[in-house]
C-alpha cells in the first residue's frame, strides 16, 4: 500500500481501549460498595427486578450506561476526526475536533520508532506505534502514539524507516525488509545478520542479577529473626506476639519474587540485532514491545552493574536516547546480564562505531579525591557528636543506643564516601569518553565528545589548592558526573568537546 499523501485513521478498537479505563473506575467504585451490591443482588434473586427499581439501583445502572454512551460518543468523534498523514518527509497528525490541532513532525527529527501490543491489541489484531522526537521538552513522554491494523502498522513503520534512512543519505541501505516485522525475526537470520537471542534461563539470570538488594537483605534478616524467635520462644509465641512483623517480612519476600516475575515477563524472548544504521530490540510476554533505535540518535550508553551483578561479575548495557526507556514499563536494554568478555564481543557487533576493547580499563580518580571526601565528611561527624549529646541528655534511651545509633550512621556515611571514591573513574579515547560512579552498585557512562552539550567543572576551596576538580557533563537527555581530575585534564576534555574528535 502506498503511504504517501494518504489519510489514515487509527484502528476503531482505540475507542474501546479508552472506554475500558472508564469502566475500570466504575468497577473500583462498585467494589468499594460490595456489601450493598450483594444485598441488592440477593433482593433481585428473591423478588426479581422490582427489588432493583424499589431500591433505586435502576437509576444508578441507567446513569452508568448514559455516562458510558457519552464517553463512547466523545471517543468515537475523536477517532473519526483524527487523521495520520505521511506527506513527503513529514508525519502529520491532524485533529479536527472542537479544539483543532495539527502536529507536523519532520522525519529527520524522529529519534525512535517503536511498536508494542498488549493482550487486547493481540486479540483484535492491532499494533501501537510510538514515535519520539529529539525534543528535550518531551524527552520523558511519547510524542505520538497511534494504533493500526497489524499489516498497516508494519507497512507504516517500514515506510517511515525508509524515509528516515533516505533523510540521512542512506538511500542504498535496504530499509523495507520483512524483518522489520517484530514477529518475523527469522528473516534477519536468513539475511545473514547476527541476532542475539536470550532464552528463559537467561531471563531468570538477568532478573536475579538486577534484583534490588535492600528488600532481599531485609527479607533474609527477617526470616532469620523469625527462625531464632521460634527456636527460643516457640511458634505460638510468634503468632501471638510477633505475627505482624512476620507478615511484613513475608510481604517483602513476595515483593522480591514479584520483582523477579515482573522482569521475566518484561524481558521474555529478548532479541536484539543490527540492521544497517538501526538497532532492533524485541521483548515481552504479556506486552510485546519492538524498538527501532537509529544509532546516530543514541546520546550515550550506560553499563549497569547492580550489587549482585558486581558480586558475580556481570554487566548489562542500556542505551540512552529519546523515545526508549522514557516510560516506566519500557526497557532501554540492548543486552542482558553478561560477563565482561561476552559483553564486549556483543557490543563490537551491535555498535562497531565505538571502541570497546579497553572499556573497563578506567583510570581511578585522583588520590587527592579521598582527601576531599574526608573534608566533606566533617559535617557528618559534627552532626554525629550533636546527636549523641542530644540523645544522651534529653532521652531515656540506653547509652548503647543513644551513642551507638549515631555512630553507626556516621560509619555508614564514611563507608559510602570510600565506596564512591573506589567506584569513580574515567578514560579519554580518541572520539569518546567513559566515566564510572556509584556506591554499592556501579555504572559506566559511554559517550562521544560531539554529544556533549555542557561541561561544568567545580573548583571549590577544598580542591583548589590540590589542583583538581570534579564536575558534570550535560548530554541531551542525561547527566553524568566527572570524578576528581587534574585541571589540565579538564581542559583537554573541553578542547575535545569543542573540536569533536580533536
C-alpha positions as CSV (number, residue, x, y, z in Angstrom):
1,X,0.0,0.0,0.0
2,X,1.3,3.4,-1.0
3,X,1.6,5.6,2.2
4,X,2.4,9.0,0.7
5,X,-0.3,11.6,0.9
6,X,-2.9,9.0,2.2
7,X,-5.1,10.0,5.1
8,X,-5.2,7.2,7.7
9,X,-7.3,6.7,10.8
10,X,-6.3,4.7,13.9
11,X,-8.0,1.3,14.2
12,X,-11.5,1.6,15.6
13,X,-10.5,-0.5,18.6
14,X,-8.8,2.6,20.1
15,X,-12.3,3.8,21.0
16,X,-12.8,0.8,23.3
17,X,-9.3,1.0,24.7
18,X,-10.3,4.4,26.0
19,X,-13.7,3.2,27.2
20,X,-12.3,0.3,29.4
21,X,-10.4,2.9,31.5
22,X,-13.8,4.4,32.5
23,X,-15.3,1.0,33.3
24,X,-12.2,0.2,35.4
25,X,-13.0,3.3,37.5
26,X,-16.7,2.1,37.8
27,X,-15.6,-1.4,38.9
28,X,-13.3,0.0,41.6
29,X,-16.2,2.2,42.9
30,X,-18.6,-0.7,42.9
31,X,-16.0,-2.9,44.7
32,X,-15.9,-0.4,47.5
33,X,-19.7,-0.9,47.8
34,X,-19.6,-4.6,47.5
35,X,-21.8,-5.2,50.6
36,X,-24.6,-3.1,49.2
37,X,-24.3,-4.7,45.8
38,X,-24.5,-8.2,47.3
39,X,-27.6,-7.2,49.3
40,X,-29.3,-5.8,46.2
41,X,-28.4,-9.0,44.2
42,X,-30.0,-11.1,46.9
43,X,-33.1,-9.0,46.8
44,X,-33.2,-9.3,43.0
45,X,-32.8,-13.1,43.3
46,X,-35.7,-13.2,45.7
47,X,-38.1,-10.5,44.4
48,X,-36.9,-10.0,40.8
49,X,-36.2,-6.7,39.0
50,X,-38.9,-5.0,41.1
51,X,-36.5,-5.0,44.1
52,X,-33.9,-3.2,41.9
53,X,-36.4,-0.5,41.0
54,X,-37.6,-0.1,44.6
55,X,-34.1,0.3,45.9
56,X,-33.3,3.0,43.4
57,X,-30.5,0.9,41.9
58,X,-32.1,1.1,38.4
59,X,-31.2,4.8,38.3
60,X,-27.5,4.0,39.1
61,X,-27.4,1.4,36.3
62,X,-29.0,3.9,33.9
63,X,-26.6,6.6,34.9
64,X,-23.6,4.3,34.3
65,X,-25.0,3.4,30.9
66,X,-25.7,7.0,30.0
67,X,-22.2,8.1,31.0
68,X,-20.7,5.2,29.1
69,X,-22.6,6.3,26.0
70,X,-21.3,9.9,26.4
71,X,-17.7,8.7,26.8
72,X,-18.1,6.4,23.8
73,X,-19.5,9.2,21.8
74,X,-16.7,11.5,22.6
75,X,-14.0,8.9,21.8
76,X,-15.8,8.0,18.6
77,X,-15.8,11.6,17.4
78,X,-12.2,12.0,18.4
79,X,-11.3,8.8,16.4
80,X,-13.4,9.9,13.4
81,X,-11.9,13.4,13.3
82,X,-8.2,12.4,13.7
83,X,-6.1,11.7,10.7
84,X,-2.5,10.5,10.3
85,X,-0.7,11.5,7.1
86,X,2.7,10.7,5.7
87,X,3.4,13.6,3.3
88,X,6.9,13.8,1.7
89,X,9.3,13.9,4.7
90,X,6.6,14.9,7.2
91,X,4.4,13.0,9.6
92,X,1.2,15.0,10.2
93,X,-1.3,14.3,13.0
94,X,-4.4,16.3,12.3
95,X,-7.3,16.6,14.8
96,X,-10.4,18.3,13.5
97,X,-12.4,18.2,16.8
98,X,-13.7,21.4,18.6
99,X,-10.1,22.0,19.6
100,X,-8.5,21.8,16.2
101,X,-4.8,20.8,16.3
102,X,-2.2,19.9,13.6
103,X,1.1,18.4,14.7
104,X,3.8,18.3,12.0
105,X,7.0,16.3,12.5
106,X,9.9,16.1,10.1
107,X,11.2,12.5,9.7
108,X,14.8,13.6,10.3
109,X,13.8,14.7,13.8
110,X,12.4,11.3,14.7
111,X,14.7,9.6,17.2
112,X,12.8,6.3,17.7
113,X,10.0,4.2,16.0
114,X,8.6,1.7,18.5
115,X,5.9,-0.9,18.2
116,X,4.1,-2.7,21.1
117,X,0.9,-4.6,21.7
118,X,-0.9,-5.6,24.8
119,X,-3.3,-8.5,25.3
120,X,-6.3,-6.6,24.0
121,X,-4.4,-5.4,20.9
122,X,-3.2,-9.0,20.2
123,X,-6.9,-10.2,20.4
124,X,-8.1,-7.5,17.9
125,X,-5.0,-7.8,15.7
126,X,-3.5,-4.3,16.1
127,X,-0.2,-2.7,16.9
128,X,0.6,0.6,18.7
129,X,3.2,2.7,17.0
130,X,5.1,5.2,19.2
131,X,7.1,8.0,17.7
132,X,9.6,10.1,19.7
133,X,11.5,13.2,18.5
134,X,14.7,14.8,19.6
135,X,12.8,17.4,21.6
136,X,14.2,17.8,25.1
137,X,10.8,19.2,26.3
138,X,9.1,15.9,25.6
139,X,12.0,13.6,26.4
140,X,10.1,11.8,29.2
141,X,7.0,11.1,27.2
142,X,5.9,9.6,23.9
143,X,5.3,12.4,21.3
144,X,2.9,10.4,19.0
145,X,1.0,7.2,19.8
146,X,-1.2,5.6,17.1
147,X,-2.9,2.2,16.6
148,X,-3.2,0.5,13.3
149,X,-4.3,-2.9,12.0
150,X,-1.3,-5.3,12.0
151,X,-0.5,-5.2,8.3
152,X,-1.0,-1.5,8.1
153,X,1.2,-0.9,11.1
154,X,4.1,-2.9,9.7
155,X,3.8,-1.1,6.3
156,X,3.6,2.3,8.0
157,X,6.6,1.6,10.1
158,X,8.6,0.3,7.1
159,X,7.8,3.3,5.0
160,X,8.7,5.7,7.8
161,X,12.0,4.0,8.4
162,X,12.8,4.1,4.7
163,X,12.1,7.9,4.8
164,X,14.3,8.3,7.8
165,X,17.1,6.4,6.1
166,X,16.7,8.5,3.0
167,X,16.8,11.7,5.0
168,X,20.2,10.5,6.5
169,X,21.5,9.9,3.0
170,X,21.4,6.1,3.3
171,X,19.4,5.5,0.1
172,X,21.5,2.5,-0.8
173,X,20.6,0.7,2.5
174,X,17.5,-1.6,2.2
175,X,15.1,-0.1,4.6
176,X,11.9,-2.0,4.0
177,X,12.9,-5.6,4.6
178,X,10.4,-8.0,6.1
179,X,12.5,-8.4,9.2
180,X,11.1,-5.1,10.4
181,X,8.0,-7.0,11.5
182,X,8.6,-7.7,15.2
183,X,7.2,-11.3,14.9
184,X,9.4,-12.2,12.0
185,X,13.0,-12.0,13.3
186,X,13.9,-15.2,11.5
187,X,14.2,-13.1,8.3
188,X,17.2,-11.3,9.9
189,X,18.9,-14.7,10.4
190,X,18.2,-15.7,6.8
191,X,19.7,-12.5,5.5
192,X,23.0,-13.1,7.3
193,X,22.6,-10.7,10.3
194,X,23.8,-11.7,13.7
195,X,20.8,-12.0,16.0
196,X,21.3,-12.1,19.8
197,X,18.5,-14.1,21.4
198,X,18.1,-14.9,25.1
199,X,16.1,-17.8,26.4
200,X,14.1,-18.3,29.6
201,X,17.2,-19.3,31.6
202,X,18.9,-16.0,30.6
203,X,15.8,-14.0,31.6
204,X,15.8,-15.5,35.1
205,X,19.6,-14.9,35.5
206,X,19.2,-11.3,34.4
207,X,16.2,-10.8,36.8
208,X,18.4,-12.3,39.7
209,X,21.5,-10.2,38.9
210,X,19.5,-7.0,38.8
211,X,17.3,-7.8,41.9
212,X,17.1,-4.9,44.4
213,X,19.4,-5.9,47.3
214,X,17.8,-3.9,50.1
215,X,14.5,-5.7,50.1
216,X,16.2,-9.1,49.7
217,X,18.5,-8.4,52.7
218,X,15.6,-7.3,54.8
219,X,13.7,-10.4,53.9
220,X,16.6,-12.7,54.7
221,X,17.2,-11.0,58.1
222,X,13.5,-11.1,58.8
223,X,13.3,-14.8,58.2
224,X,16.4,-15.3,60.2
225,X,14.9,-13.4,63.2
226,X,11.7,-15.3,62.8
227,X,13.6,-18.6,62.9
228,X,15.5,-17.5,66.0
229,X,12.3,-16.4,67.7
230,X,10.6,-19.7,67.0
231,X,13.6,-21.7,68.4
232,X,13.7,-19.6,71.6
233,X,10.1,-18.8,72.3
234,X,8.0,-21.2,70.2
235,X,5.7,-20.8,67.2
236,X,2.7,-20.0,69.3
237,X,4.5,-17.0,70.8
238,X,5.4,-15.8,67.3
239,X,1.8,-16.0,66.2
240,X,0.6,-14.2,69.4
241,X,3.3,-11.6,69.8
242,X,5.1,-11.0,66.5
243,X,2.8,-12.1,63.7
244,X,2.5,-8.5,62.4
245,X,6.3,-8.3,61.9
246,X,6.4,-11.8,60.4
247,X,3.7,-10.9,57.9
248,X,5.7,-7.8,56.9
249,X,8.7,-10.0,56.2
250,X,6.5,-12.3,54.1
251,X,5.3,-9.4,52.1
252,X,8.9,-8.3,51.4
253,X,9.8,-11.8,50.2
254,X,6.7,-11.8,48.0
255,X,7.8,-8.4,46.7
256,X,11.2,-9.8,45.7
257,X,9.6,-12.8,44.0
258,X,7.1,-10.5,42.2
259,X,10.1,-8.4,41.0
260,X,11.7,-11.5,39.5
261,X,8.4,-12.5,37.8
262,X,7.8,-9.0,36.5
263,X,11.3,-8.7,34.9
264,X,10.9,-12.2,33.4
265,X,7.7,-11.1,31.7
266,X,9.2,-7.8,30.7
267,X,12.3,-9.2,29.1
268,X,10.8,-12.5,27.9
269,X,12.2,-13.7,24.5
270,X,14.7,-10.7,24.5
271,X,16.2,-10.3,21.0
272,X,18.4,-7.7,19.5
273,X,20.2,-7.2,16.2
274,X,21.8,-4.6,14.0
275,X,20.2,-3.7,10.6
276,X,22.1,-1.0,8.7
277,X,22.2,2.1,10.9
278,X,19.4,0.8,13.3
279,X,19.2,-1.4,16.3
280,X,16.2,-3.6,16.6
281,X,15.1,-4.8,20.1
282,X,12.1,-7.1,20.8
283,X,10.9,-8.4,24.1
284,X,7.9,-9.0,26.3
285,X,5.5,-11.8,27.1
286,X,2.2,-10.1,28.2
287,X,3.0,-6.9,26.4
288,X,5.1,-7.3,23.3
289,X,7.5,-4.4,22.5
290,X,9.6,-3.8,19.5
291,X,12.0,-0.9,19.4
292,X,13.9,0.6,16.5
293,X,16.7,2.8,17.6
294,X,18.7,4.8,15.0
295,X,22.4,4.5,16.1
296,X,23.1,8.2,15.3
297,X,20.2,9.2,17.6
298,X,21.8,7.5,20.7
299,X,23.0,10.0,23.2
300,X,25.1,7.7,25.3
301,X,25.4,4.1,26.6
302,X,25.2,3.0,30.2
303,X,26.7,-0.2,31.5
304,X,24.8,-1.1,34.7
305,X,26.3,-3.3,37.5
306,X,24.0,-3.6,40.5
307,X,25.4,-5.1,43.7
308,X,24.5,-8.7,42.9
309,X,26.0,-8.2,39.4
310,X,29.2,-6.8,40.9
311,X,29.5,-9.9,43.1
312,X,29.1,-12.3,40.1
313,X,31.0,-10.0,37.6
314,X,28.0,-9.4,35.3
315,X,27.3,-6.3,33.2
316,X,24.3,-5.2,31.2
317,X,24.1,-2.4,28.6
318,X,21.4,0.3,28.2
319,X,21.0,2.9,25.5
320,X,20.3,6.5,26.5
321,X,18.1,8.0,23.7
322,X,14.9,9.9,23.4
323,X,12.0,7.5,23.0
324,X,13.4,4.4,24.6
325,X,13.1,3.8,28.3
326,X,11.2,7.1,28.9
327,X,8.1,5.4,30.3
328,X,8.1,3.3,33.4
329,X,7.5,-0.1,31.7
330,X,9.8,0.5,28.8
331,X,13.2,-1.1,28.6
332,X,16.3,0.5,27.2
333,X,18.5,-2.6,27.5
334,X,20.3,-3.9,24.4
335,X,21.9,-6.8,26.4
336,X,21.0,-8.9,29.3
337,X,23.5,-9.5,32.2
338,X,26.7,-10.8,30.6
339,X,30.3,-11.5,31.6
340,X,32.8,-8.8,30.6
341,X,34.1,-10.8,27.6
342,X,30.6,-11.7,26.3
343,X,29.5,-8.0,26.6
344,X,32.5,-6.7,24.7
345,X,32.0,-9.3,22.0
346,X,28.4,-8.5,21.5
347,X,28.9,-4.7,21.5
348,X,31.5,-4.9,18.8
349,X,28.8,-6.4,16.5
350,X,25.9,-4.1,17.6
351,X,27.8,-0.8,17.9
352,X,31.1,-1.1,15.9
353,X,31.4,2.7,15.7
354,X,32.7,2.7,19.3
355,X,35.9,1.3,20.8
356,X,35.1,-1.4,23.3
357,X,38.3,-3.3,23.9
358,X,39.5,-1.1,26.8
359,X,36.1,0.0,28.0
360,X,36.8,-1.3,31.5
361,X,40.4,-0.2,31.7
362,X,39.5,3.0,33.5
363,X,41.8,5.4,35.3
364,X,41.0,5.9,39.0
365,X,40.1,9.4,40.1
366,X,43.0,11.4,41.7
367,X,44.1,10.1,45.1
368,X,43.5,13.6,46.4
369,X,39.8,12.9,45.9
370,X,39.8,10.8,49.1
371,X,41.2,13.8,51.0
372,X,38.4,16.0,49.7
373,X,35.8,13.4,50.8
374,X,37.5,13.3,54.3
375,X,36.9,17.1,54.5
376,X,33.3,16.7,53.3
377,X,32.6,14.1,55.9
378,X,33.5,16.5,58.7
379,X,29.9,17.9,58.7
380,X,28.6,14.4,59.4
381,X,31.0,13.9,62.3
382,X,29.8,17.2,63.8
383,X,26.2,16.1,63.4
384,X,27.0,12.7,65.0
385,X,28.5,14.4,68.1
386,X,25.5,16.7,68.3
387,X,23.1,13.7,68.0
388,X,24.9,11.8,70.7
389,X,24.8,14.8,73.1
390,X,21.1,15.4,72.5
391,X,20.0,11.8,72.8
392,X,22.1,11.3,75.9
393,X,20.9,14.5,77.7
394,X,17.3,14.6,76.7
395,X,16.1,11.0,76.2
396,X,15.8,7.9,78.4
397,X,17.4,5.6,75.9
398,X,20.1,3.2,77.0
399,X,23.6,4.6,76.4
400,X,24.4,1.9,73.8
401,X,21.5,3.1,71.7
402,X,22.0,6.9,72.2
403,X,25.7,6.6,71.4
404,X,25.8,3.6,69.1
405,X,23.0,4.6,66.7
406,X,24.5,8.0,65.6
407,X,28.0,6.4,65.4
408,X,26.7,3.6,63.3
409,X,25.0,6.1,60.9
410,X,28.3,8.1,60.8
411,X,30.3,4.9,59.9
412,X,27.8,4.1,57.1
413,X,28.2,7.7,55.7
414,X,32.0,7.3,55.8
415,X,31.8,3.9,54.1
416,X,29.7,5.4,51.3
417,X,32.3,8.1,50.8
418,X,35.0,5.4,50.5
419,X,32.9,3.3,48.1
420,X,32.2,6.4,45.9
421,X,35.9,7.1,45.6
422,X,36.7,3.5,44.7
423,X,33.9,3.4,42.0
424,X,34.9,6.8,40.4
425,X,36.9,6.6,37.3
426,X,37.4,7.8,33.7
427,X,39.1,7.2,30.4
428,X,39.6,9.5,27.4
429,X,39.8,7.9,24.0
430,X,40.2,9.4,20.5
431,X,36.5,10.2,19.9
432,X,34.7,9.1,23.1
433,X,34.9,9.2,26.9
434,X,33.9,6.8,29.7
435,X,33.1,7.7,33.3
436,X,32.1,5.5,36.2
437,X,30.5,6.2,39.5
438,X,28.4,4.5,42.2
439,X,28.3,3.2,45.7
440,X,27.2,-0.4,46.2
441,X,26.1,-0.5,42.6
442,X,28.3,0.8,39.8
443,X,27.6,2.2,36.4
444,X,29.6,3.3,33.4
445,X,28.6,6.0,31.0
446,X,30.0,5.9,27.5
447,X,29.5,8.9,25.2
448,X,31.1,10.7,22.3
449,X,32.6,14.2,22.7
450,X,30.3,15.5,20.0
451,X,27.3,14.5,22.1
452,X,28.4,16.7,25.0
453,X,26.4,19.9,25.4
454,X,27.8,21.4,28.6
455,X,30.9,20.6,30.7
456,X,30.6,22.1,34.2
457,X,33.7,21.8,36.4
458,X,33.7,22.8,40.1
459,X,36.9,24.0,41.8
460,X,35.7,24.8,45.3
461,X,38.1,25.8,48.1
462,X,38.6,22.3,49.3
463,X,40.1,21.2,46.0
464,X,41.6,24.3,44.5
465,X,44.9,24.0,46.3
466,X,45.1,20.4,45.3
467,X,44.9,21.3,41.6
468,X,41.9,19.1,41.0
469,X,38.2,19.5,40.4
470,X,35.1,17.5,39.7
471,X,32.0,18.2,37.6
472,X,29.2,17.0,35.4
473,X,28.6,16.6,31.7
474,X,25.2,17.5,30.3
475,X,24.1,15.4,27.4
476,X,20.8,15.7,25.5
477,X,18.7,13.8,28.0
478,X,21.0,12.7,30.7
479,X,23.8,13.9,33.1
480,X,26.9,12.1,34.1
481,X,29.5,13.0,36.7
482,X,33.2,13.7,36.2
483,X,35.3,12.4,39.1
484,X,38.1,14.4,40.7
485,X,40.7,15.0,37.9
486,X,43.5,17.5,37.4
487,X,42.8,20.9,35.8
488,X,44.9,20.1,32.8
489,X,42.8,17.0,32.0
490,X,39.6,19.0,32.4
491,X,41.0,21.5,29.8
492,X,41.7,18.6,27.5
493,X,38.2,17.3,27.7
494,X,36.9,20.8,27.0
495,X,39.1,21.0,23.9
496,X,37.8,17.6,22.7
497,X,34.3,18.7,23.3
498,X,34.7,21.8,21.2
499,X,36.7,20.0,18.5
500,X,34.5,16.9,18.5
501,X,37.3,14.3,17.9
502,X,40.2,16.8,18.2
